[in-house]
Amino acid sequence: MTPTSGQAASSSRLTASVVAAELARLTPRDRLLLDLLDQHQTFSTEQLVTLAFGSVGRARNRLNTLYGRDILDRFRLFHRPGSQSWRWTLGPVGAAIVAAGRGDAMPRPAAVRDTTARLAMSPRLNHLLATNGFFVALTGHARATTEAGSGVRLARWWNEQRCRDATGNLVRPDGHGVWVTGGRAVPFWLEMDLGTEALQRVAGKLTGYAALGPRRAYPVLFWLPTAAREANLHALWSRTGIPDGVAIATGADDYAAANGGPAGPVWRRPGDPARVTLADLPGTRDGAAWDA
């Protein structure tokens, strides 16, 4: 993750005039990338292709250009076999542009690079990428179906911190979204499970959701790595019960891979072996408020 000599030199001369000049060169898609990275920290190249480009070649060309101008930064870890794809973050200039847009002080380039280094070594990096990947998949599905003439969209996507602020720290969802199909909205909390926690701990998260007030009593979606682990979680719930007033559904990444992803008919509700689409889960109709 050591910057090139050119990057280091440009970062050391970062001034308001440099930021203003780069701001004038940004395209609407560049601004979208900065906003996404500001909110969600990091994405892989493949995730950014889905979010903003649609073509790997176009994505690589533009991302590399923005990297060369210190607007974006990137890292990847060595592993065998093959090469890990780049993980992209805000670079010093990009972070300064975001700060300027909020009226905040311009961050020091060294501090921005330190943040990227800590993220690259964070034990929660895979969890963050998986959570972002869930919402990226929904965004990609919405784009594809909208192009085909269907009114589907991800109307809201909150990160973990925004969720904690909205719930008063009663729960710690990994994300929150609102999935809209036609005139019907399905708001949800997301719990991303990578199979690293005991199932009792996963199931125990429902206690906090039961304490949420009616304004935030959205369905809780558990996304698990395998259908086998998903079945074990349902078996645990059948023995322990589910807190009153909490709606739940589960999906499994390995099953969803061949069945339309998280938007598809991959969701199981307790006591019901049938799988339904995300749009079929409990929601609101005809523009009824989902955050009133």
N, C-alpha and C positions, 0 to 999 in steps of 0.2 A: 503493500500500500504506500510505499514511498513515492511522492510526486516526482515527476520529471523535473529537470532543471528549469525548463520553460515555465512549468506550472508554478514551481516555487518562486521564481522571479516575479511572475505576474501577481501572485498572491501577496508578495511583500510590498507591492506598489498599489494595493487595493485602496482606492479613494472614491469619494462620492461621484467624481466626474467619470471614473471608469464604470461605476455601477449605472450611471445615467446613460452612458453610451451603449452599454450592453442591453439595457432595458429597451432602448429604441430599436434594437435589432431582433427582439424576440417575436416569434410568430404566436398566434393564438394557441397552437398546439404546445409550443414551448411553455407558455404560461400555464397551461393545463398540467404539464409535467411538474412544474415547480409547485403548484398547488397540491397535487397528489403526494409528492414526496414530502412536502411540509406536513401534511396531515398524517401520512402513513409510513414515513421514515425510509422505506426501501422496497424496491421491486426488482425482480430478475428481468433480464432482457426479454424473455418470453412473455412475461406478464405485461411489460410495457408495449410489446407488439400488439397484444390483445386490447389494451386500454386505449392506445392512441395512434397506432400505425396501420396494422393489418398486413404489413409486409416486413419480413425480417430484414431484407436488404435496406429498405428505407429507414427502418428503425436504427440499424447499426450505423448507417451513415450520419444520421442526425445526432444520435447519442454521442458518437465519437467527436463530432464537431462541438457539441456543447461541453463535452469533457475537456477538449483542448482549450476552451475558453474559460475553464474553471467554473462554469455554471453548474455542471454536474461533477460528481466524483463517483468512483466505482471501486469495488474490491471483489475478490474471489479467493477461496481457499484451495490449496493444492490437494488433489486427491487422485487416486488411481481407480479404474482406468479413465482415460479421456480428461477433458477439462470441464470444470464447473463453469456454468454461465456467469457472466458478470452480475453483481448486485449493485444497483445504482442508488446514489444518495444525492443530496444537495452538495454542491461544491461551495467554496468560499464566496464566489460571485453570486451564485444562485441564492445562498442563504442571505446575503446582503440585500438582494433584490426583494426577497420575501420580507425581510425586516423593514425595509424602506416602505413597502406597501402597508405595513401595519403601524408605521410611525415609530418603530423601535430603533434603538441604537444599532449601528452596524456591527456585527460580530467580528471578532478577530479571526483572520484566516487560520491561525494555529488552533484556535478553539474549535472551529468547524471540522478541521481534519482530525482532531482528537476525538470528537463525537463520532465520526465515521469509524475510527479505529476501534473504539469501544463497542460500537454496534457490530463490527466484523467479528469480534471475539465474544460477543454476548451469548450465554447459553440459551437465551430465548429467541435467537435469530431464526431458527427453523420454525418455531411456533409462529412468529410474526409473519414470515413468508407464507406459511400455510394459511393463516387467517386472511392475509391480503389476497392470496390465491383464490379463496372461496368467493370473495366479492368480485375479483377480476373475472372469474368464470361467469358469474351472474351478469356482469357488465357486457361480456362478450356475447352471451346468449341474447341479451336484450338488443344489442346492436344488430345481430343477425336476424332476429325475428322482426325488428322494426323495419329493416331493409326489405323484408318479405311482405310488409304491409300490416303487421300486427302491432298493436299499441302496448308494448311491454317495456318496462323500464325499472331500473333500480333508482328509486326516488330519493333515498337517503342512505348514507354509509358513514357511520361514526367509528372512530378508533376507540381503543380501550380507555384512554384518558377522558374522552368526551362522554363515554358511557358512565364512567365512575362519577363524573361531575353531575350527570343527569339523575343518578340514582342515589346520591348522597353517600356513596361508598357502602351501601347495603349489600351490593353484589359487585362482582368484577367481571362483567361480560368481556369477551374478547372483541366483540364488535356488535353493532346494531345496524339493521337495515330496514327499509320499507320497499317491498316488492309490489309493483303495481301492474295489474293486468286489466285492461279496459277501465271500468269504473270501480274496480275492487282493489283495495290495498291490504297487504299482509305485512304488518310490522313484526319484527322479531328481534330477540337477543340471540347472539351466537356464542356457544361454548365450543371451542376448538380442542379436540382431544387427539393427542399423538400417540396414545398408548403408554405413556410414561408414568401415569398416576394410577393408584389402586382404584378399582371401580367404586368402592365404597366412598372414596373421596369425591369422585366425579358425581355420584348420585347425591351426595350430601350438599352439593351446591344449590339444590332446589330450596333449601331452608331459607336462604336469603331472598330468593325470588318470591317466596310466599309472603314476605314482609313488605314487598313493594305496594305502593298505593295503586288505585285503579287507573290512574293516568299512565302508569308505566307497566301495567300488567300484560305485557306482550307475550306471545308464545316463546318458549325457550327451545332453541334448536341445538342439538348436540351432534357434532360432526365427528365421526369416529374413523379410524384408519381401515377397519375391516368389518365385514358383516358378522363375523364370528364374535368379535368384541361387542358389537352392537347387540347381538342376541343375548350375550351374557349380561349386559346392562339391563335389558328388558326383564330378564329372569330375576335379577336383583330387585328391580322395582316391584315385580309381582309379589315378592316376599316381604318387602319393607313398606310398600305403599308409597303414594305420592301426596305431597301436601295439598290441601284443598285450595282451589282457585288457581292452580298453576297448570297451564297448557304446555304440553311437551311433544316434540317430535324428534326423531333421530334419523340420520343418514350415514351411510358408510362410503368412504372414498373408493374402495375397490369395487363395490357394486355400482356406484354412480358413474365410474369411468366408462362403462359400457351402456349406460342408461340415461344419457342426457345431462349428466352433471347435476349440480345442486338445484337447478330449475326443474329438472325432470321428475318422473314418478319414482322417487327414491326415498320418500319420507314415510317412516313408520310411527304410528301413535300407540301408546301403551294399550294393550288388550286387543289390538286390531292388527292382524298379520298382513293386511293389504297395504300396499304402498301408494301414496298419492303425490301429486306435484306440489311444489311450493305454493303455487297459486290456489290450491285446494285447501290449504291450512286455514285456521280461523283468522278472520280479518274484518275489514270494514267495507262498506259499499257506498258508491255514489258520492265520493268526496267527503265522507264523514271524517272528522278530525282524528288523527292518530297520535297527536301529541298535545292535545288541548289541555 
